[in-house]
């Protein structure tokens, strides 16, 4: 069976969707690990003792919070784009498949 150009494009787009979903899964693991590390090593001892965290720990918590937000945005962006591409990415496939030469 002979494959057409559109078939190759469709396969490539779906593979790219799988790659994006893998990146979203990696970001999910990073967000979970960062959240657990923050809770276990940062604030949990202070919660148990009833003490106030040091300014250095609060600054580290802010940096960890930024990493969690960054990871969450990658999860949403890569996850949505990956699902769109896996489902066919119809508009993108049509745009790539058009044979238009630059004049």
Beta strands, then each sheet from edge to edge (+ up, - down):
end
